[in-house]
Amino acid sequence: MSATAPRCAELPPAHATLICVALPAFAISTDQGQLTGRGLEGFYRAGRRLLSRCQVRVAGREPVAVQARMLSADSARFMATLRLSTGTGPDPELVVERIRYADGTERITLHSSAVRPLRLPLEISLGTDLAELGIVASGRAGPEVPASVHDSGMRWSSAGAHCLVTASPAPADALASAGLLRWEVDLPPGASRSIELRVRPDGAGPIRAAGHGAMRSVAAAKAVGDDPGVQPLLARSVEDLQALLLRDPEHTSDIYLAAGAPWRCGLAPAEALAAARMALPLGTRLAAGTMRSLARNQLAGAGPRSGMIPGPLRDAGPHLPPGCAGTEATLLFPALLAEARRWGLPGPEVEELLPTAERCLRWLRTAIGDGVFLPDAHPSGLARCETQAHAHRAALLGSDLLEAYGIEGSAGLRQWAQRLRSAFREEFWVADRAGGRPASARLPDGRLLPYLTGGAAHLLDTGLLGSGELAPGLLDKIQTEQLARLLGGPVMDSGWGLRSLGSSEAAYNPFGHRGGAVRVQETAVAVTGLAAAGYDKEASSLLRGMLSAASCFDHRLPEMYAGEQRTEGGAPLPHPAACRPSAIAAAAGVHVLTALAGIRPDAPAGTVTLSPVRSAPLGELGLTALSVAGAPFSVRVSRLGLAMVEEAAEGLQLGV
């Protein structure tokens, strides 16, 4: 699995960079286009910087950067100009175009607008420290490694790492001491000439994206509609999901998502499962590969952790101790398997994964013991709000799954879920004059931590059962209405999405990862949960805020951004340490758009139910080349909020 940089307080800022991704390779650039060796700049593969410096000079001068933009998830285009003669006024006569790819390829093209033939010296200065990403991030990268001339380029070597850069056409001169390649370029009037560089680990072939061809059918998914933002959001989300795919190193047919670039280019179990669940409308292969990969790491043997999907501790904001991501992953596994079955995961693949889901559910029952709430493994023994939501969903969807395959234990899970609902409504609700709120956590002595957090949105994510029915939630109708009011109010809705901590709470920080920043996953969960519960107004406000933020980020949403209140003419503030692209943010783009059509499949029963958002907040919306029951699925929602299936698997019936 790919290397992951440590998430520390001193990560260098990445928010202003352009990141081309096709894991296990990626390239990080500034908007100037030149790779100078400063900061994070460079070509990377498997967590190591292969090339840190790539500077172009034409006629002894550095071109003036005029534009930088992403072309796709794995490529970026940098444009620069050069004025060659002092007697032609201010107009540049030469355009230098650089197209940079994540796989280590860069094409440099000189375009002449001069009226006379040009003969120009072109110099490319190269260098590298061959440092690992974690070393680069900490600012401890060493000096450049000495270069040697090799065939049509340069070669660098250090302990355990080698890099080769080749050029086509070959340079006229190469100077190892300066890492310099040089050409004399002849340009007739109006002509163009190109040089192509290829950065490779020495002895390796071309860097092939791990997800190359793995989800080719996913690329066909399209969105069209009245809102101009839906098409680019779905397109960029699908591109980013493909770019972040990794293959299980020992079972290469199994794919899963890395959490995000540049910091988390490895498997993060909870995020990978959550993203695969949100991406189910694109097909079930990602979900199956993710679950198979994680099933191989499930903890066995005796003891309280037996049956868990292991995961690290992670920050939980200013008011709670760090939480175990493994708990969330263990609870997500049976829920994802149950829903993947509804979306069309073939029976033999479900049966292969059932034993792992059973062990997850057995761990849940053991962890609860004689109690009702699922406590943390933390010494405080507190019970978190969102953990109860994950556990309740796992129990109901897990019991549904066990019952479908005639496995014992479903009745006990349903009975516990019923007890949890009753206890949660009484013992997890903070009463106040404004109508109350769910507590963020409950201590063993019954005291409640009353902070309003974005994690409460998970209470609305109840899960999909059969016949298009959603599982019951932990809140009663009145409490659900109150939560909808809170999530849709100005304390939580920043205008760009849902804050992770209410702006009126103590220790609120608009840049706090779980202390006030907008986390795209929680916003998407809130949008879909509110819409499913019938709170269109609140759902629509959060949805429009998220789509507006997406347009400001060129439709490549980061995992989080600042929770500052939106103002007229403003833009969301980037979080300098956020991953972008992010698997969970890309999957969230798919999730909110498909949720507008309310697609609720039941592939084993051969039906699909449509429950669109009746207010049609984005106007008419068409979604094509999704996947239900292993076949293409297309749906259209009218401006009146009516949905119609336009393409579906043969024999798939519309549910009531």
VENSULKA-V489873 format. One record per residue. N is the residue number from 0. RES is the residue in one letter. PSI is psi in radians with two decimals (none if undefined). Layout:
n=N res=RES psi=PSI
n=N res=RES psi=PSI
//
This chain:
n=0 res=M psi=2.60
n=1 res=S psi=2.67
n=2 res=A psi=2.62
n=3 res=T psi=2.29
n=4 res=A psi=2.55
n=5 res=P psi=2.41
n=6 res=R psi=1.65
n=7 res=C psi=3.03
n=8 res=A psi=-0.24
n=9 res=E psi=0.45
n=10 res=L psi=2.39
n=11 res=P psi=2.59
n=12 res=P psi=2.41
n=13 res=A psi=-0.03
n=14 res=H psi=-0.45
n=15 res=A psi=0.10
n=16 res=T psi=2.82
n=17 res=L psi=2.14
n=18 res=I psi=1.97
n=19 res=C psi=2.24
n=20 res=V psi=2.31
n=21 res=A psi=1.36
n=22 res=L psi=2.45
n=23 res=P psi=0.25
n=24 res=A psi=2.61
n=25 res=F psi=2.81
n=26 res=A psi=2.35
n=27 res=I psi=2.24
n=28 res=S psi=2.71
n=29 res=T psi=3.06
n=30 res=D psi=-0.05
n=31 res=Q psi=-0.31
n=32 res=G psi=-0.63
n=33 res=Q psi=2.42
n=34 res=L psi=1.97
n=35 res=T psi=-0.16
n=36 res=G psi=-0.06
n=37 res=R psi=2.64
n=38 res=G psi=-2.33
n=39 res=L psi=-0.03
n=40 res=E psi=2.46
n=41 res=G psi=3.04
n=42 res=F psi=2.31
n=43 res=Y psi=2.64
n=44 res=R psi=2.26
n=45 res=A psi=0.71
n=46 res=G psi=0.16
n=47 res=R psi=2.41
n=48 res=R psi=2.00
n=49 res=L psi=-0.63
n=50 res=L psi=2.19
n=51 res=S psi=-0.34
n=52 res=R psi=2.26
n=53 res=C psi=1.62
n=54 res=Q psi=2.27
n=55 res=V psi=2.34
n=56 res=R psi=2.40
n=57 res=V psi=2.25
n=58 res=A psi=0.63
n=59 res=G psi=0.10
n=60 res=R psi=2.69
n=61 res=E psi=2.21
n=62 res=P psi=2.72
n=63 res=V psi=2.05
n=64 res=A psi=2.32
n=65 res=V psi=-0.39
n=66 res=Q psi=2.53
n=67 res=A psi=2.31
n=68 res=R psi=2.67
n=69 res=M psi=2.38
n=70 res=L psi=-0.61
n=71 res=S psi=-3.10
n=72 res=A psi=-0.50
n=73 res=D psi=0.19
n=74 res=S psi=2.63
n=75 res=A psi=2.68
n=76 res=R psi=2.28
n=77 res=F psi=2.24
n=78 res=M psi=2.38
n=79 res=A psi=2.79
n=80 res=T psi=2.85
n=81 res=L psi=2.28
n=82 res=R psi=2.08
n=83 res=L psi=-0.45
n=84 res=S psi=2.42
n=85 res=T psi=-0.23
n=86 res=G psi=0.14
n=87 res=T psi=0.26
n=88 res=G psi=-2.84
n=89 res=P psi=-0.07
n=90 res=D psi=2.25
n=91 res=P psi=2.57
n=92 res=E psi=-0.18
n=93 res=L psi=2.33
n=94 res=V psi=2.28
n=95 res=V psi=1.99
n=96 res=E psi=2.28
n=97 res=R psi=2.13
n=98 res=I psi=2.08
n=99 res=R psi=2.31
n=100 res=Y psi=2.60
n=101 res=A psi=-0.52
n=102 res=D psi=0.02
n=103 res=G psi=0.14
n=104 res=T psi=2.42
n=105 res=E psi=2.24
n=106 res=R psi=2.13
n=107 res=I psi=2.10
n=108 res=T psi=2.30
n=109 res=L psi=2.17
n=110 res=H psi=2.10
n=111 res=S psi=2.35
n=112 res=S psi=0.18
n=113 res=A psi=2.65
n=114 res=V psi=-0.10
n=115 res=R psi=2.75
n=116 res=P psi=2.53
n=117 res=L psi=2.50
n=118 res=R psi=1.93
n=119 res=L psi=2.35
n=120 res=P psi=2.24
n=121 res=L psi=2.17
n=122 res=E psi=2.36
n=123 res=I psi=2.07
n=124 res=S psi=2.17
n=125 res=L psi=2.65
n=126 res=G psi=2.79
n=127 res=T psi=2.67
n=128 res=D psi=-0.14
n=129 res=L psi=0.63
n=130 res=A psi=2.64
n=131 res=E psi=2.68
n=132 res=L psi=-0.73
n=133 res=G psi=-0.64
n=134 res=I psi=-0.74
n=135 res=V psi=-0.79
n=136 res=A psi=-0.57
n=137 res=S psi=-0.06
n=138 res=G psi=0.30
n=139 res=R psi=0.26
n=140 res=A psi=2.43
n=141 res=G psi=-2.97
n=142 res=P psi=2.94
n=143 res=E psi=2.54
n=144 res=V psi=2.43
n=145 res=P psi=2.49
n=146 res=A psi=2.78
n=147 res=S psi=2.58
n=148 res=V psi=2.34
n=149 res=H psi=2.01
n=150 res=D psi=-2.05
n=151 res=S psi=0.50
n=152 res=G psi=-2.48
n=153 res=M psi=2.70
n=154 res=R psi=2.49
n=155 res=W psi=2.55
n=156 res=S psi=2.47
n=157 res=S psi=-3.13
n=158 res=A psi=1.94
n=159 res=G psi=0.07
n=160 res=A psi=2.45
n=161 res=H psi=2.58
n=162 res=C psi=2.46
n=163 res=L psi=2.24
n=164 res=V psi=2.15
n=165 res=T psi=2.66
n=166 res=A psi=2.49
n=167 res=S psi=2.13
n=168 res=P psi=2.83
n=169 res=A psi=2.57
n=170 res=P psi=2.72
n=171 res=A psi=-0.58
n=172 res=D psi=2.64
n=173 res=A psi=2.27
n=174 res=L psi=1.85
n=175 res=A psi=-0.70
n=176 res=S psi=-0.50
n=177 res=A psi=0.00
n=178 res=G psi=0.66
n=179 res=L psi=2.27
n=180 res=L psi=2.44
n=181 res=R psi=2.43
n=182 res=W psi=2.72
n=183 res=E psi=2.00
n=184 res=V psi=2.14
n=185 res=D psi=2.18
n=186 res=L psi=1.83
n=187 res=P psi=2.85
n=188 res=P psi=2.24
n=189 res=G psi=0.11
n=190 res=A psi=2.93
n=191 res=S psi=2.59
n=192 res=R psi=2.49
n=193 res=S psi=2.59
n=194 res=I psi=2.35
n=195 res=E psi=2.23
n=196 res=L psi=2.51
n=197 res=R psi=2.10
n=198 res=V psi=2.14
n=199 res=R psi=2.60
n=200 res=P psi=2.32
n=201 res=D psi=2.28
n=202 res=G psi=-0.07
n=203 res=A psi=2.74
n=204 res=G psi=-2.91
n=205 res=P psi=2.53
n=206 res=I psi=1.95
n=207 res=R psi=2.26
n=208 res=A psi=2.40
n=209 res=A psi=-0.60
n=210 res=G psi=0.17
n=211 res=H psi=2.05
n=212 res=G psi=-0.10
n=213 res=A psi=-0.59
n=214 res=M psi=0.90
n=215 res=R psi=-0.67
n=216 res=S psi=-0.44
n=217 res=V psi=-0.59
n=218 res=A psi=-0.32
n=219 res=A psi=-0.25
n=220 res=A psi=2.31
n=221 res=K psi=2.65
n=222 res=A psi=2.35
n=223 res=V psi=2.66
n=224 res=G psi=-3.06
n=225 res=D psi=-0.63
n=226 res=D psi=2.12
n=227 res=P psi=-0.20
n=228 res=G psi=-0.27
n=229 res=V psi=-0.69
n=230 res=Q psi=-0.91
n=231 res=P psi=-0.52
n=232 res=L psi=-0.83
n=233 res=L psi=-0.72
n=234 res=A psi=-0.82
n=235 res=R psi=-0.63
n=236 res=S psi=-0.78
n=237 res=V psi=-0.74
n=238 res=E psi=-0.81
n=239 res=D psi=-0.66
n=240 res=L psi=-0.76
n=241 res=Q psi=-0.67
n=242 res=A psi=-0.48
n=243 res=L psi=0.09
n=244 res=L psi=2.45
n=245 res=L psi=2.76
n=246 res=R psi=2.47
n=247 res=D psi=2.15
n=248 res=P psi=-0.46
n=249 res=E psi=-0.23
n=250 res=H psi=1.40
n=251 res=T psi=-0.18
n=252 res=S psi=-0.25
n=253 res=D psi=2.23
n=254 res=I psi=2.68
n=255 res=Y psi=3.01
n=256 res=L psi=2.33
n=257 res=A psi=2.70
n=258 res=A psi=-0.67
n=259 res=G psi=2.89
n=260 res=A psi=2.55
n=261 res=P psi=-0.13
n=262 res=W psi=-0.45
n=263 res=R psi=1.17
n=264 res=C psi=0.45
n=265 res=G psi=-3.07
n=266 res=L psi=2.09
n=267 res=A psi=1.84
n=268 res=P psi=-0.88
n=269 res=A psi=-0.78
n=270 res=E psi=-0.66
n=271 res=A psi=-0.72
n=272 res=L psi=-0.76
n=273 res=A psi=-0.73
n=274 res=A psi=-0.72
n=275 res=A psi=-0.63
n=276 res=R psi=-0.77
n=277 res=M psi=-0.47
n=278 res=A psi=0.15
n=279 res=L psi=-0.58
n=280 res=P psi=-0.25
n=281 res=L psi=-0.08
n=282 res=G psi=2.95
n=283 res=T psi=-0.06
n=284 res=R psi=-0.73
n=285 res=L psi=-0.79
n=286 res=A psi=-0.78
n=287 res=A psi=-0.79
n=288 res=G psi=-0.70
n=289 res=T psi=-0.81
n=290 res=M psi=-0.70
n=291 res=R psi=-0.73
n=292 res=S psi=-0.73
n=293 res=L psi=-0.55
n=294 res=A psi=-0.57
n=295 res=R psi=-0.32
n=296 res=N psi=0.08
n=297 res=Q psi=2.40
n=298 res=L psi=2.31
n=299 res=A psi=-3.01
n=300 res=G psi=-2.89
n=301 res=A psi=3.01
n=302 res=G psi=2.90
n=303 res=P psi=-0.34
n=304 res=R psi=-0.03
n=305 res=S psi=2.23
n=306 res=G psi=-0.15
n=307 res=M psi=2.62
n=308 res=I psi=2.00
n=309 res=P psi=2.59
n=310 res=G psi=2.80
n=311 res=P psi=2.92
n=312 res=L psi=2.59
n=313 res=R psi=2.71
n=314 res=D psi=2.46
n=315 res=A psi=0.30
n=316 res=G psi=-3.09
n=317 res=P psi=-0.25
n=318 res=H psi=-0.08
n=319 res=L psi=2.63
n=320 res=P psi=2.85
n=321 res=P psi=2.51
n=322 res=G psi=2.82
n=323 res=C psi=2.01
n=324 res=A psi=-0.40
n=325 res=G psi=-0.59
n=326 res=T psi=-0.83
n=327 res=E psi=-0.74
n=328 res=A psi=-0.73
n=329 res=T psi=-0.63
n=330 res=L psi=-0.50
n=331 res=L psi=-0.52
n=332 res=F psi=-0.98
n=333 res=P psi=-0.55
n=334 res=A psi=-0.75
n=335 res=L psi=-0.73
n=336 res=L psi=-0.74
n=337 res=A psi=-0.76
n=338 res=E psi=-0.61
n=339 res=A psi=-0.65
n=340 res=R psi=-0.73
n=341 res=R psi=-0.60
n=342 res=W psi=-0.20
n=343 res=G psi=0.25
n=344 res=L psi=2.19
n=345 res=P psi=2.58
n=346 res=G psi=-0.80
n=347 res=P psi=-0.60
n=348 res=E psi=-0.63
n=349 res=V psi=-0.81
n=350 res=E psi=-0.60
n=351 res=E psi=-0.60
n=352 res=L psi=-0.17
n=353 res=L psi=-0.78
n=354 res=P psi=-0.64
n=355 res=T psi=-0.76
n=356 res=A psi=-0.70
n=357 res=E psi=-0.77
n=358 res=R psi=-0.61
n=359 res=C psi=-0.77
n=360 res=L psi=-0.59
n=361 res=R psi=-0.69
n=362 res=W psi=-0.73
n=363 res=L psi=-0.85
n=364 res=R psi=-0.67
n=365 res=T psi=-0.72
n=366 res=A psi=-0.55
n=367 res=I psi=-0.68
n=368 res=G psi=-2.28
n=369 res=D psi=0.01
n=370 res=G psi=-2.92
n=371 res=V psi=-0.77
n=372 res=F psi=2.64
n=373 res=L psi=1.92
n=374 res=P psi=2.84
n=375 res=D psi=2.72
n=376 res=A psi=-0.19
n=377 res=H psi=2.53
n=378 res=P psi=-0.46
n=379 res=S psi=-0.40
n=380 res=G psi=0.29
n=381 res=L psi=2.74
n=382 res=A psi=2.14
n=383 res=R psi=2.57
n=384 res=C psi=-0.92
n=385 res=E psi=-0.46
n=386 res=T psi=-0.67
n=387 res=Q psi=-0.65
n=388 res=A psi=-0.77
n=389 res=H psi=-0.72
n=390 res=A psi=-0.73
n=391 res=H psi=-0.77
n=392 res=R psi=-0.76
n=393 res=A psi=-0.70
n=394 res=A psi=-0.80
n=395 res=L psi=-0.80
n=396 res=L psi=-0.60
n=397 res=G psi=-0.72
n=398 res=S psi=-0.65
n=399 res=D psi=-0.72
n=400 res=L psi=-0.80
n=401 res=L psi=-0.74
n=402 res=E psi=-0.68
n=403 res=A psi=-0.47
n=404 res=Y psi=0.24
n=405 res=G psi=0.57
n=406 res=I psi=2.40
n=407 res=E psi=2.67
n=408 res=G psi=-0.21
n=409 res=S psi=-0.69
n=410 res=A psi=-0.73
n=411 res=G psi=-0.67
n=412 res=L psi=-0.73
n=413 res=R psi=-0.70
n=414 res=Q psi=-0.73
n=415 res=W psi=-0.72
n=416 res=A psi=-0.66
n=417 res=Q psi=-0.75
n=418 res=R psi=-0.70
n=419 res=L psi=-0.74
n=420 res=R psi=-0.82
n=421 res=S psi=-0.78
n=422 res=A psi=-0.70
n=423 res=F psi=-0.76
n=424 res=R psi=-0.51
n=425 res=E psi=-0.71
n=426 res=E psi=-0.08
n=427 res=F psi=0.11
n=428 res=W psi=2.21
n=429 res=V psi=1.96
n=430 res=A psi=2.42
n=431 res=D psi=3.08
n=432 res=R psi=-0.41
n=433 res=A psi=0.01
n=434 res=G psi=-0.14
n=435 res=G psi=3.12
n=436 res=R psi=2.74
n=437 res=P psi=2.44
n=438 res=A psi=2.64
n=439 res=S psi=-0.44
n=440 res=A psi=2.84
n=441 res=R psi=2.25
n=442 res=L psi=2.78
n=443 res=P psi=-0.49
n=444 res=D psi=0.07
n=445 res=G psi=-0.16
n=446 res=R psi=2.51
n=447 res=L psi=2.46
n=448 res=L psi=1.96
n=449 res=P psi=0.25
n=450 res=Y psi=2.42
n=451 res=L psi=2.04
n=452 res=T psi=2.84
n=453 res=G psi=-0.37
n=454 res=G psi=-0.38
n=455 res=A psi=-0.38
n=456 res=A psi=-0.48
n=457 res=H psi=-0.33
n=458 res=L psi=-0.40
n=459 res=L psi=-0.17
n=460 res=D psi=1.52
n=461 res=T psi=-0.39
n=462 res=G psi=2.75
n=463 res=L psi=2.21
n=464 res=L psi=-2.82
n=465 res=G psi=2.88
n=466 res=S psi=0.48
n=467 res=G psi=0.23
n=468 res=E psi=2.48
n=469 res=L psi=2.56
n=470 res=A psi=2.66
n=471 res=P psi=2.72
n=472 res=G psi=3.06
n=473 res=L psi=-0.37
n=474 res=L psi=2.63
n=475 res=D psi=-3.14
n=476 res=K psi=-0.75
n=477 res=I psi=-0.74
n=478 res=Q psi=-0.65
n=479 res=T psi=-0.73
n=480 res=E psi=-0.70
n=481 res=Q psi=-0.72
n=482 res=L psi=-0.70
n=483 res=A psi=-0.72
n=484 res=R psi=-0.71
n=485 res=L psi=-0.80
n=486 res=L psi=-0.51
n=487 res=G psi=-0.04
n=488 res=G psi=2.96
n=489 res=P psi=-0.33
n=490 res=V psi=-0.60
n=491 res=M psi=-0.64
n=492 res=D psi=1.91
n=493 res=S psi=-0.15
n=494 res=G psi=-0.30
n=495 res=W psi=-0.03
n=496 res=G psi=-3.04
n=497 res=L psi=2.25
n=498 res=R psi=2.59
n=499 res=S psi=-0.27
n=500 res=L psi=2.37
n=501 res=G psi=2.49
n=502 res=S psi=-0.27
n=503 res=S psi=-0.01
n=504 res=E psi=2.66
n=505 res=A psi=2.48
n=506 res=A psi=0.28
n=507 res=Y psi=2.32
n=508 res=N psi=2.03
n=509 res=P psi=-0.31
n=510 res=F psi=0.04
n=511 res=G psi=2.18
n=512 res=H psi=-0.81
n=513 res=R psi=0.49
n=514 res=G psi=0.34
n=515 res=G psi=-0.34
n=516 res=A psi=2.75
n=517 res=V psi=2.07
n=518 res=R psi=2.13
n=519 res=V psi=-0.64
n=520 res=Q psi=-0.84
n=521 res=E psi=-0.63
n=522 res=T psi=-0.79
n=523 res=A psi=-0.72
n=524 res=V psi=-0.71
n=525 res=A psi=-0.78
n=526 res=V psi=-0.89
n=527 res=T psi=-0.65
n=528 res=G psi=-0.76
n=529 res=L psi=-0.74
n=530 res=A psi=-0.74
n=531 res=A psi=-0.55
n=532 res=A psi=-0.05
n=533 res=G psi=0.23
n=534 res=Y psi=1.27
n=535 res=D psi=-0.67
n=536 res=K psi=-0.87
n=537 res=E psi=-0.72
n=538 res=A psi=-0.74
n=539 res=S psi=-0.67
n=540 res=S psi=-0.81
n=541 res=L psi=-0.66
n=542 res=L psi=-0.82
n=543 res=R psi=-0.65
n=544 res=G psi=-0.74
n=545 res=M psi=-0.72
n=546 res=L psi=-0.62
n=547 res=S psi=-0.72
n=548 res=A psi=-0.72
n=549 res=A psi=-0.70
n=550 res=S psi=-0.58
n=551 res=C psi=-0.43
n=552 res=F psi=0.43
n=553 res=D psi=0.58
n=554 res=H psi=0.17
n=555 res=R psi=1.59
n=556 res=L psi=2.36
n=557 res=P psi=2.97
n=558 res=E psi=-0.48
n=559 res=M psi=2.80
n=560 res=Y psi=2.99
n=561 res=A psi=2.55
n=562 res=G psi=0.38
n=563 res=E psi=2.50
n=564 res=Q psi=2.37
n=565 res=R psi=2.41
n=566 res=T psi=2.78
n=567 res=E psi=2.25
n=568 res=G psi=0.03
n=569 res=G psi=-3.11
n=570 res=A psi=2.64
n=571 res=P psi=2.48
n=572 res=L psi=2.23
n=573 res=P psi=2.60
n=574 res=H psi=2.17
n=575 res=P psi=-0.32
n=576 res=A psi=0.14
n=577 res=A psi=2.52
n=578 res=C psi=2.38
n=579 res=R psi=1.80
n=580 res=P psi=2.74
n=581 res=S psi=2.32
n=582 res=A psi=-0.78
n=583 res=I psi=-0.58
n=584 res=A psi=-0.70
n=585 res=A psi=-0.76
n=586 res=A psi=-0.57
n=587 res=A psi=-0.61
n=588 res=G psi=-0.74
n=589 res=V psi=-0.76
n=590 res=H psi=-0.83
n=591 res=V psi=-0.64
n=592 res=L psi=-0.75
n=593 res=T psi=-0.49
n=594 res=A psi=-0.47
n=595 res=L psi=-0.49
n=596 res=A psi=-0.20
n=597 res=G psi=0.78
n=598 res=I psi=2.07
n=599 res=R psi=1.56
n=600 res=P psi=2.74
n=601 res=D psi=1.33
n=602 res=A psi=-0.71
n=603 res=P psi=-0.54
n=604 res=A psi=-0.09
n=605 res=G psi=0.54
n=606 res=T psi=2.79
n=607 res=V psi=2.31
n=608 res=T psi=2.43
n=609 res=L psi=2.17
n=610 res=S psi=1.27
n=611 res=P psi=2.80
n=612 res=V psi=2.01
n=613 res=R psi=-0.49
n=614 res=S psi=-0.13
n=615 res=A psi=1.14
n=616 res=P psi=-0.39
n=617 res=L psi=0.26
n=618 res=G psi=-2.65
n=619 res=E psi=2.45
n=620 res=L psi=2.23
n=621 res=G psi=2.30
n=622 res=L psi=2.14
n=623 res=T psi=2.74
n=624 res=A psi=0.58
n=625 res=L psi=-2.99
n=626 res=S psi=2.15
n=627 res=V psi=2.28
n=628 res=A psi=0.58
n=629 res=G psi=0.22
n=630 res=A psi=2.74
n=631 res=P psi=2.48
n=632 res=F psi=2.24
n=633 res=S psi=2.49
n=634 res=V psi=2.64
n=635 res=R psi=2.37
n=636 res=V psi=2.22
n=637 res=S psi=3.01
n=638 res=R psi=-0.26
n=639 res=L psi=0.03
n=640 res=G psi=0.39
n=641 res=L psi=2.37
n=642 res=A psi=2.53
n=643 res=M psi=2.31
n=644 res=V psi=2.27
n=645 res=E psi=-0.35
n=646 res=E psi=2.40
n=647 res=A psi=2.91
n=648 res=A psi=2.55
n=649 res=E psi=2.26
n=650 res=G psi=-0.14
n=651 res=L psi=2.16
n=652 res=Q psi=2.60
n=653 res=L psi=2.12
n=654 res=G psi=2.89
n=655 res=V psi=none
//
